[in-house]
Amino acid sequence: MAIVVNLDVMMAKRKMSLNELSEKVDLTLSNLSILKTGKAKAIRFSTLEAICKVLECQPGDILEYLPEK
């Protein structure tokens, strides 16, 4: 996939666990885990906004486009 999810990088920078982020964003651990591992097919803007608010970052810090070779 050409879109890379860098959620784990931002969580590490903020020293936040998946459990803590799950509670603050009000998302299940399984849904966050799917997003974190890059297996998600889509993300709602409201979810992305909540994650960015909690991690104090921009959407571009979490999502990255890498062209396929």
PyRosetta script that sets phi, psi and omega in degrees:
from pyrosetta import init, pose_from_sequence

init()
pose = pose_from_sequence("MAIVVNLDVMMAKRKMSLNELSEKVDLTLSNLSILKTGKAKAIRFSTLEAICKVLECQPGDILEYLPEK")
pose.set_psi(1, 143.8)
pose.set_omega(1, -176.6)
pose.set_phi(2, -82.8)
pose.set_psi(2, -14.8)
pose.set_omega(2, 177.5)
pose.set_phi(3, -99.3)
pose.set_psi(3, 123.1)
pose.set_omega(3, -179.9)
pose.set_phi(4, -106.3)
pose.set_psi(4, 134.5)
pose.set_omega(4, 178.9)
pose.set_phi(5, -99.3)
pose.set_psi(5, 118.9)
pose.set_omega(5, -178.6)
pose.set_phi(6, -104.7)
pose.set_psi(6, 34.1)
pose.set_omega(6, -178.2)
pose.set_phi(7, -61.4)
pose.set_psi(7, -40.8)
pose.set_omega(7, -179.6)
pose.set_phi(8, -63.0)
pose.set_psi(8, -34.0)
pose.set_omega(8, 178.4)
pose.set_phi(9, -66.2)
pose.set_psi(9, -46.4)
pose.set_omega(9, -179.8)
pose.set_phi(10, -66.7)
pose.set_psi(10, -37.3)
pose.set_omega(10, 178.0)
pose.set_phi(11, -64.4)
pose.set_psi(11, -40.0)
pose.set_omega(11, 178.3)
pose.set_phi(12, -65.6)
pose.set_psi(12, -41.1)
pose.set_omega(12, 178.7)
pose.set_phi(13, -61.8)
pose.set_psi(13, -34.9)
pose.set_omega(13, -179.0)
pose.set_phi(14, -92.9)
pose.set_psi(14, 1.4)
pose.set_omega(14, -179.2)
pose.set_phi(15, 52.8)
pose.set_psi(15, 49.8)
pose.set_omega(15, -177.6)
pose.set_phi(16, -120.7)
pose.set_psi(16, 135.5)
pose.set_omega(16, 178.7)
pose.set_phi(17, -84.0)
pose.set_psi(17, 164.8)
pose.set_omega(17, 177.5)
pose.set_phi(18, -63.6)
pose.set_psi(18, -38.3)
pose.set_omega(18, 177.8)
pose.set_phi(19, -61.8)
pose.set_psi(19, -45.7)
pose.set_omega(19, -179.1)
pose.set_phi(20, -64.5)
pose.set_psi(20, -44.9)
pose.set_omega(20, 179.1)
pose.set_phi(21, -63.0)
pose.set_psi(21, -41.3)
pose.set_omega(21, 179.3)
pose.set_phi(22, -57.2)
pose.set_psi(22, -45.2)
pose.set_omega(22, 179.8)
pose.set_phi(23, -66.1)
pose.set_psi(23, -44.3)
pose.set_omega(23, -176.0)
pose.set_phi(24, -71.4)
pose.set_psi(24, -30.4)
pose.set_omega(24, -178.2)
pose.set_phi(25, -93.8)
pose.set_psi(25, -13.4)
pose.set_omega(25, -178.4)
pose.set_phi(26, 62.0)
pose.set_psi(26, 51.5)
pose.set_omega(26, 177.6)
pose.set_phi(27, -128.9)
pose.set_psi(27, 147.4)
pose.set_omega(27, -179.3)
pose.set_phi(28, -68.3)
pose.set_psi(28, 153.8)
pose.set_omega(28, 177.5)
pose.set_phi(29, -59.5)
pose.set_psi(29, -40.1)
pose.set_omega(29, -178.0)
pose.set_phi(30, -65.5)
pose.set_psi(30, -40.6)
pose.set_omega(30, 178.3)
pose.set_phi(31, -66.8)
pose.set_psi(31, -40.7)
pose.set_omega(31, 177.5)
pose.set_phi(32, -66.3)
pose.set_psi(32, -37.9)
pose.set_omega(32, 179.0)
pose.set_phi(33, -64.3)
pose.set_psi(33, -41.8)
pose.set_omega(33, 176.6)
pose.set_phi(34, -60.6)
pose.set_psi(34, -42.5)
pose.set_omega(34, 178.7)
pose.set_phi(35, -66.3)
pose.set_psi(35, -45.0)
pose.set_omega(35, -177.6)
pose.set_phi(36, -62.3)
pose.set_psi(36, -36.7)
pose.set_omega(36, -178.3)
pose.set_phi(37, -85.1)
pose.set_psi(37, -0.8)
pose.set_omega(37, 177.7)
pose.set_phi(38, 80.2)
pose.set_psi(38, 14.6)
pose.set_omega(38, -178.7)
pose.set_phi(39, -90.5)
pose.set_psi(39, -5.9)
pose.set_omega(39, -179.2)
pose.set_phi(40, -71.1)
pose.set_psi(40, 142.2)
pose.set_omega(40, 178.0)
pose.set_phi(41, -91.0)
pose.set_psi(41, -22.5)
pose.set_omega(41, -177.2)
pose.set_phi(42, -156.7)
pose.set_psi(42, 164.0)
pose.set_omega(42, 174.1)
pose.set_phi(43, -143.8)
pose.set_psi(43, 135.5)
pose.set_omega(43, 178.1)
pose.set_phi(44, -74.5)
pose.set_psi(44, 146.0)
pose.set_omega(44, 177.4)
pose.set_phi(45, -60.8)
pose.set_psi(45, -35.0)
pose.set_omega(45, 179.8)
pose.set_phi(46, -65.3)
pose.set_psi(46, -36.1)
pose.set_omega(46, 177.1)
pose.set_phi(47, -69.1)
pose.set_psi(47, -45.0)
pose.set_omega(47, 178.6)
pose.set_phi(48, -61.5)
pose.set_psi(48, -40.7)
pose.set_omega(48, 178.3)
pose.set_phi(49, -62.9)
pose.set_psi(49, -44.2)
pose.set_omega(49, -179.8)
pose.set_phi(50, -63.8)
pose.set_psi(50, -42.1)
pose.set_omega(50, 178.9)
pose.set_phi(51, -64.0)
pose.set_psi(51, -44.7)
pose.set_omega(51, 179.9)
pose.set_phi(52, -63.8)
pose.set_psi(52, -36.8)
pose.set_omega(52, 179.2)
pose.set_phi(53, -64.6)
pose.set_psi(53, -46.5)
pose.set_omega(53, -178.4)
pose.set_phi(54, -68.0)
pose.set_psi(54, -42.4)
pose.set_omega(54, -178.0)
pose.set_phi(55, -85.9)
pose.set_psi(55, -2.5)
pose.set_omega(55, -179.4)
pose.set_phi(56, 51.3)
pose.set_psi(56, 59.2)
pose.set_omega(56, -178.6)
pose.set_phi(57, -143.6)
pose.set_psi(57, -179.2)
pose.set_omega(57, 177.9)
pose.set_phi(58, -104.4)
pose.set_psi(58, 156.1)
pose.set_omega(58, 177.6)
pose.set_phi(59, -54.4)
pose.set_psi(59, -34.6)
pose.set_omega(59, 178.9)
pose.set_phi(60, -67.3)
pose.set_psi(60, -17.3)
pose.set_omega(60, 175.6)
pose.set_phi(61, -76.4)
pose.set_psi(61, -23.3)
pose.set_omega(61, -177.2)
pose.set_phi(62, -100.3)
pose.set_psi(62, -39.7)
pose.set_omega(62, -177.8)
pose.set_phi(63, -109.4)
pose.set_psi(63, 135.9)
pose.set_omega(63, -178.3)
pose.set_phi(64, -135.7)
pose.set_psi(64, 136.1)
pose.set_omega(64, 177.1)
pose.set_phi(65, -97.5)
pose.set_psi(65, 123.8)
pose.set_omega(65, 175.5)
pose.set_phi(66, -123.2)
pose.set_psi(66, 116.6)
pose.set_omega(66, -179.6)
pose.set_phi(67, -61.7)
pose.set_psi(67, 141.5)
pose.set_omega(67, 178.0)
pose.set_phi(68, -75.5)
pose.set_psi(68, 146.6)
pose.set_omega(68, -178.4)
pose.set_phi(69, -88.8)
pose.dump_pdb("model.pdb")
